[in-house]
């Protein structure tokens, strides 16, 4: 595998130059255009959970010997207050912008490197299956990392001073640890990602599959992976690693709760933290417009039915978890991508930073999804809705020539295009597995 990685690096030297160029672009935009390209007030970029402005308000309250959750401004983790809070202090506007922007640029770069490492591991695991189909083996890791770094949504999120890059880093860190079967690292990433946003907790299923069975492989009934020692054999599920994973997750969760308790002991307790963070996410208290669809629905629904529809919308995500896990258990990395995409569609306060993550993860499967349909249609749809969204928001809020339906229409269209992307990618992956069945049948007969 090391030799393969070395060949890839020599064969594609353009990766590092492109990656460095994307980092330089971010720094130039942050340093020289701090006010012109400041997207921190855009509802598509900044949400009540990820807003740096709200974090700065919470940090100010904490410095004033008040609870950071006083009022209704801050709803994030108290640990972020300790890490990012000092960077939002009154140190001069330029320096504050530079320090916060630098933190998010570093997070984006580390995320891209981890995505590249995951892609290289998947590429090595898929060599045999791609050979059976006679397909080209593109450098999926390089492509996915560059898609993430050069995605306009990722750059806008970085310029909007949203904490989404930190959450994305934790999600990718958990996937990387699971792919390398580094149990403590995978557990740490899952605990931190769930602590920051709650929704990544559903990633526990693909992480368990990765840790127990290894990387993505075609179904055992369809294609048997070769082993260099004793021919073809099945991969056994490691229960010991899974038990260790849950033990490490419990340890990290306890450690995070202790740190949060220490951080809040002078102001409030863990009960208020859960109410102001997870409770705020589940109850959808803030109905300010965003790129999702829940804000409009709960602004219109009668209060008598509010609790019922809250349960319906949130449980809708859980209804998809088990069927997808049963059908895609042999593709845990792809299953993680699907979970991330679904949660970004149905979460209470979505942003373009969530879309940037799953679009980057989609690049990991460029070889398997080479025949995916409606690619140009989806690209045009994403581009059109993201360009129309600020226009409709301006017509509604500032010019007064539109209404909420204008902005909600773009949000609905954006959600539809995301659903089409998920459906088509899953369909294309299943078609890829069927192609492996046809191509691998002669090999399986020889082994028998």
C-alpha positions in Angstrom: 0.0 0.0 0.0 2.9 2.4 0.7 4.3 1.7 -2.7 1.0 2.4 -4.3 0.7 5.7 -2.4 4.2 6.7 -3.4 3.4 6.0 -7.1 0.2 8.1 -6.8 2.2 11.0 -5.3 4.8 10.9 -8.1 2.2 10.4 -10.8 0.0 13.3 -9.6 2.2 16.1 -8.3 -0.5 18.6 -9.2 -2.4 17.7 -6.0 -0.2 19.6 -3.6 0.1 22.6 -5.9 -3.7 22.7 -6.2 -4.2 22.2 -2.5 -1.8 25.0 -1.6 -3.4 27.3 -4.2 -6.8 26.8 -2.6 -5.3 27.7 0.8 -3.6 30.7 -0.6 -6.9 31.8 -2.2 -8.7 31.6 1.1 -6.1 33.6 2.9 -6.1 36.3 0.3 -9.8 36.6 0.4 -9.8 36.7 4.2 -7.0 39.2 4.6 -7.7 41.6 1.7 -11.5 41.4 1.4 -12.7 41.0 5.1 -15.7 43.2 4.6 -16.5 42.8 1.0 -16.7 39.0 1.1 -18.0 38.7 4.6 -20.9 36.1 4.4 -21.4 35.8 8.2 -24.8 37.3 8.0 -26.1 35.1 5.1 -28.7 32.5 6.3 -27.4 30.0 3.8 -23.9 30.0 5.5 -24.5 30.9 9.1 -27.1 29.2 11.4 -28.0 29.6 15.0 -25.7 26.6 15.8 -22.7 27.6 13.7 -22.7 31.4 13.8 -19.5 32.9 14.9 -21.3 36.1 15.9 -23.4 34.1 18.3 -20.3 32.4 19.7 -18.7 35.8 20.2 -21.9 36.9 22.1 -21.7 33.8 24.3 -18.0 34.4 25.0 -18.8 38.0 26.0 -21.5 36.8 28.4 -19.1 34.3 29.9 -16.4 37.0 30.3 -19.0 39.1 32.0 -19.6 36.4 34.7 -22.9 35.4 33.1 -24.1 32.1 31.6 -23.1 31.9 27.9 -26.6 30.5 27.4 -28.4 33.5 28.9 -30.9 34.9 26.5 -31.3 33.1 23.2 -28.1 33.9 21.3 -25.6 31.1 21.8 -26.6 27.4 21.3 -23.2 25.8 20.7 -20.7 23.8 22.7 -19.0 25.4 25.7 -15.8 23.8 24.5 -15.9 26.0 21.4 -16.1 29.0 23.6 -12.8 28.1 25.2 -11.2 27.3 21.8 -12.6 30.0 19.5 -13.8 32.5 22.0 -10.5 34.2 22.6 -10.1 34.7 18.8 -13.3 36.8 18.8 -12.2 39.2 21.4 -11.7 42.9 20.8 -8.2 42.8 19.3 -8.8 45.0 16.3 -11.1 44.0 13.5 -8.3 42.9 11.1 -6.6 40.6 13.6 -9.8 39.1 14.8 -10.8 38.3 11.2 -7.3 36.9 10.5 -7.2 34.6 13.5 -10.7 33.2 13.1 -10.2 32.7 9.4 -6.9 31.0 9.9 -8.4 28.5 12.2 -11.1 27.6 9.7 -8.6 27.4 6.9 -6.4 25.0 8.9 -9.5 22.9 9.6 -10.4 22.8 5.9 -6.9 21.7 4.9 -6.7 18.9 7.6 -10.2 17.7 6.5 -9.0 17.5 2.9 -5.9 15.6 3.8 -7.9 13.1 5.8 -10.4 12.7 2.9 -7.4 12.1 0.6 -6.0 9.4 3.0 -9.5 7.7 3.1 -9.6 7.8 -0.7 -6.2 6.1 -1.0 -7.3 3.3 1.3 -10.5 2.8 -0.7 -8.6 2.8 -3.9 -6.3 0.0 -2.8 -9.3 -2.0 -1.5 -11.1 -1.6 -4.9 -8.3 -2.6 -7.2 -9.4 -6.2 -7.6 -13.1 -5.3 -8.3 -12.1 -2.6 -10.8 -9.8 -5.0 -12.6 -12.7 -7.5 -12.9 -14.7 -4.8 -14.8 -11.8 -3.6 -16.8 -12.4 0.0 -15.5 -9.9 2.7 -14.9 -8.7 3.3 -11.4 -8.9 7.1 -10.9 -7.1 8.7 -7.9 -10.3 9.0 -5.9 -8.5 10.5 -2.8 -6.9 13.3 -4.8 -10.1 14.1 -6.6 -12.3 14.1 -3.4 -9.8 16.3 -1.5 -9.6 18.8 -4.3 -13.4 18.8 -4.7 -13.7 19.6 -1.1 -11.0 22.3 -1.1 -12.1 24.0 -4.4 -15.9 23.7 -3.8 -17.3 27.2 -3.7 -19.6 26.1 -0.8 -16.5 25.2 1.3 -14.8 28.5 0.5 -18.0 30.5 1.2 -18.4 28.7 4.5 -14.8 29.6 5.4 -15.4 33.3 4.5 -18.7 33.3 6.4 -16.9 32.5 9.7 -19.1 29.5 10.4 -18.0 26.7 12.8 -19.1 24.1 10.2 -15.4 23.4 9.2 -14.8 22.2 12.8 -17.8 19.8 12.7 -16.8 18.6 9.3 -13.3 17.9 10.5 -14.6 15.8 13.4 -16.8 13.7 11.1 -14.0 13.0 8.6 -11.6 12.3 11.5 -14.0 9.6 12.8 -14.2 8.1 9.3 -10.5 8.1 8.9 -9.9 6.5 12.3 -12.5 3.8 11.4 -10.9 3.1 8.0 -7.5 2.7 9.6 -9.2 0.8 12.4 -7.7 3.2 15.0 -10.5 2.7 17.5 -9.6 5.6 20.0 -9.4 8.1 17.1 -12.7 7.0 15.5 -14.5 7.1 18.9 -13.1 10.6 19.6 -14.2 12.0 16.2 -17.7 10.5 16.6 -18.1 11.9 20.2 -16.9 15.4 19.2 -19.0 15.5 16.1 -22.1 14.4 17.9 -21.4 16.9 20.7 -21.2 19.7 18.3 -24.2 18.9 16.2 -26.1 15.8 17.5 -26.9 14.5 14.0 -23.6 12.7 13.4 -24.5 10.2 16.1 -26.2 8.1 13.3 -22.7 7.5 11.9 -22.1 5.0 14.6 -23.5 2.3 12.3 -21.0 2.7 9.4 -18.2 3.3 11.9 -19.0 0.0 13.6 -19.1 -1.8 10.2 -15.7 -0.2 9.2 -14.1 -1.1 12.5 -15.6 -4.6 12.5 -15.3 -5.6 8.8 -12.8 -3.2 7.2 -13.1 -1.0 4.2 -15.8 -1.1 1.5 -16.0 -4.4 -0.3 -18.5 -5.9 -2.8 -21.1 -8.2 -1.2 -19.7 -11.5 -0.1 -22.3 -13.4 -2.1 -21.3 -11.6 -5.3 -17.6 -11.2 -5.2 -14.9 -12.7 -3.0 -11.9 -10.5 -2.3 -8.5 -12.2 -2.9 -6.0 -12.7 -0.1 -2.3 -12.8 -0.9 -1.7 -15.7 1.5 -4.3 -18.3 1.1 -6.4 -17.3 -1.9 -9.9 -16.1 -1.6 -11.5 -15.9 1.8 -14.2 -14.0 3.6 -13.5 -11.2 6.0 -14.5 -12.0 9.6 -16.3 -9.4 11.8 -14.2 -8.4 14.7 -16.4 -8.1 17.7 -13.5 -7.3 20.0 -12.7 -4.1 18.1 -16.4 -3.0 18.2 -16.5 -3.5 22.0 -13.4 -1.5 22.3 -14.9 1.2 20.1 -18.0 1.5 22.4 -15.7 1.6 25.5 -13.6 4.3 24.0 -16.7 6.3 22.9 -18.0 6.1 26.5 -14.6 7.3 27.9 -14.5 10.2 25.4 -18.1 11.1 26.1 -17.5 11.1 29.9 -14.4 13.2 29.4 -16.3 15.8 27.2 -19.0 16.0 29.8 -16.5 16.6 32.6 -14.8 19.4 30.6 -18.2 21.0 29.8 -19.2 20.8 33.5 -15.9 22.5 34.5 -16.4 25.2 31.9 -20.0 25.9 33.1 -19.7 25.3 36.9 -19.7 29.0 37.7 -22.6 29.9 35.5 -24.9 26.9 34.8 -25.0 23.2 34.8 -25.1 20.4 32.2 -28.9 20.5 32.3 -29.0 23.9 30.8 -26.4 23.0 28.2 -28.4 20.1 27.0 -31.5 22.2 26.9 -29.8 25.1 25.0 -28.0 22.8 22.5 -29.7 19.5 21.8 -33.1 20.8 23.0 -32.8 23.8 20.8 -32.0 21.6 17.8 -34.8 19.1 18.4 -37.5 21.7 19.3 -36.7 24.0 16.3 -37.2 27.1 18.4 -35.5 29.6 16.0 -37.7 30.0 12.9 -35.4 32.5 11.1 -35.0 31.6 7.4 -32.3 29.2 6.3 -31.6 26.9 3.4 -33.7 24.1 4.9 -37.5 23.5 4.9 -38.4 23.1 8.6 -38.4 26.9 9.4 -41.3 27.6 7.0 -43.3 24.6 8.0 -43.2 25.2 11.7 -43.9 28.9 11.1 -47.2 27.9 9.4 -48.3 24.9 11.5 -50.7 25.3 14.4 -49.2 25.1 17.8 -51.5 22.2 18.7 -49.8 20.0 16.1 -46.3 21.2 16.6 -45.1 18.4 18.9 -46.5 15.8 16.6 -44.7 17.1 13.5 -41.5 17.6 15.5 -41.6 13.8 16.2 -42.4 13.0 12.6 -39.6 15.1 11.1 -36.9 13.9 13.5 -37.9 10.3 13.4 -37.9 10.4 9.6 -34.1 10.3 9.7 -34.2 7.3 12.0 -36.6 5.4 9.7 -34.0 5.6 6.9 -31.0 4.4 9.0 -31.8 0.7 9.3 -33.0 -0.1 5.7 -29.9 1.7 4.3 -27.6 -0.1 6.7 -29.1 -3.5 5.7 -28.8 -2.8 1.9 -25.4 -1.1 2.0 -23.7 -2.9 4.9 -20.9 -4.0 2.5 -20.2 -0.3 1.7 -19.7 1.4 5.1 -17.9 4.4 3.7 -20.6 5.0 1.1 -23.2 4.4 3.8 -21.6 7.2 5.8 -21.8 9.5 2.8 -25.5 8.7 2.5 -26.2 9.4 6.2 -24.3 12.7 6.1 -26.3 13.8 3.0 -29.7 12.8 4.5 -29.0 14.5 7.8 -27.9 17.7 6.0 -31.3 17.7 4.1 -33.5 17.0 7.1 -31.6 18.7 10.0 -33.2 21.6 11.8 -30.6 24.3 10.8 -28.8 23.2 7.7 -26.1 25.3 5.9 -24.1 25.0 2.7 -21.2 23.8 4.9 -23.1 20.5 5.3 -23.5 20.2 1.6 -19.8 20.9 1.1 -18.9 17.9 3.2 -21.0 15.3 1.5 -20.1 16.6 -1.9 -16.4 16.1 -1.0 -17.1 12.6 0.3 -19.0 11.8 -3.0 -15.7 12.2 -4.8 -14.3 9.2 -2.9 -16.6 7.0 -5.1 -15.7 8.5 -8.5 -14.7 5.0 -9.8 -17.9 3.3 -8.7 -20.2 6.2 -9.7 -18.6 6.9 -13.1 -21.9 6.0 -14.8 -24.1 8.0 -12.5 -27.0 9.7 -14.4 -28.3 13.3 -14.4 -24.9 14.7 -13.3 -25.1 17.8 -15.5 -28.8 18.3 -14.4 -27.8 18.1 -10.7 -24.8 20.4 -11.2 -27.1 23.0 -12.9 -29.7 22.6 -10.3 -27.3 23.1 -7.4 -25.8 26.1 -9.2 -29.1 27.7 -10.0 -30.7 27.3 -6.6 -27.6 28.6 -4.8 -27.5 31.7 -7.0 -31.2 32.3 -6.7 -31.3 31.9 -3.0 -29.6 35.3 -2.1 -31.7 37.0 -4.8 -35.0 35.8 -3.4 -33.8 36.6 0.2 -33.0 40.2 -0.9 -36.4 40.6 -2.7 -38.2 39.4 0.4 -36.3 41.0 3.3 -34.7 44.1 1.9 -36.6 45.3 -1.1 -40.1 44.2 0.1 -41.1 43.1 -3.4 -41.4 39.5 -2.5 -42.5 37.3 0.3 -41.4 34.2 2.2 -42.7 31.9 -0.5 -40.0 33.3 -2.8 -37.2 32.2 -0.6 -38.9 29.0 0.5 -39.3 27.9 -3.2 -35.5 28.0 -3.6 -35.1 26.0 -0.4 -37.6 23.4 -1.6 -35.8 23.2 -5.0 -32.4 22.8 -3.2 -33.8 20.0 -1.0 -35.2 18.2 -4.1 -31.9 18.3 -5.9 -30.2 16.9 -2.8 -32.7 14.1 -2.7 -32.2 13.3 -6.4 -28.4 13.2 -5.8 -28.8 10.7 -2.9 -31.2 8.5 -4.9 -29.1 8.5 -8.0 -25.8 7.8 -6.2 -27.3 4.9 -4.3 -28.8 3.5 -7.5 -25.5 3.9 -9.3 -23.6 2.1 -6.5 -26.1 -0.8 -6.6 -25.7 -1.0 -10.4 -22.0 -1.1 -9.9 -22.4 -4.1 -7.5 -24.6 -5.8 -10.1 -21.9 -5.3 -12.7 -19.4 -6.9 -10.2 -21.7 -9.9 -9.9 -21.6 -10.5 -13.6 -17.9 -9.9 -13.9 -17.0 -12.0 -10.8 -19.1 -15.1 -11.4 -16.4 -16.9 -13.4 -13.8 -16.1 -10.7 -16.1 -17.5 -8.0 -16.6 -20.7 -10.0 -12.9 -21.2 -10.3 -12.5 -20.8 -6.6 -15.1 -23.4 -5.9 
